């Protein structure tokens, strides 16, 4: 017997995965700044976590 998962639940799971991927990307960039002193995001180099955070969450 196949039980179909409602679209609303699928959408919530998909959004949750997308948000987790975005947060993981951000954490990786922050770690890169801490270790290397700079990180590239959208073709620009950032040396400050504050600048990266402002640009990252405004998109």
For each residue, the residues with C-beta under 8 A, 3 or more apart:
1:
2:
3:
4:
5: 9 10
6: 9 10
7: 10 11
8: 11 12
9: 5 6 12 13
10: 5 6 7 13 14
11: 7 8 14 15
12: 8 9 15 16
13: 9 10 16 17
14: 10 11 17 18
15: 11 12 18 19
16: 12 13 19 20
17: 13 14 20 21
18: 14 15 21 22
19: 15 16 22 23
20: 16 17 23 24
21: 17 18 24 25
22: 18 19 25 26
23: 19 20 26 27
24: 20 21 27 28
25: 21 22 28 29
26: 22 23 29 30 52 53 56
27: 23 24 30 31
28: 24 25 31 32
29: 25 26 32 33 39 41 46 52 56
30: 26 27 33 34 39 49 52
31: 27 28 34 35
32: 28 29 35 36 38 39
33: 29 30 36 37 38 39 46 47 48 49 52
34: 30 31 49
35: 31 32
36: 32 33 39
37: 33 47
38: 32 33 45 46 47
39: 29 30 32 33 36 45 46 52
40: 43 44 45 46
41: 29 44 46 52 55 56
42: 55 59
43: 40
44: 40 41 55
45: 38 39 40
46: 29 33 38 39 40 41 51 52 55
47: 33 37 38 51
48: 33 51 52
49: 30 33 34 52 53
50: 53 54
51: 46 47 48 54 55
52: 26 29 30 33 39 41 46 48 49 55 56
53: 26 49 50 56 57
54: 50 51 57 58
55: 41 42 44 46 51 52 58 59
56: 26 29 41 52 53 59
57: 53 54
58: 54 55
59: 42 55 56
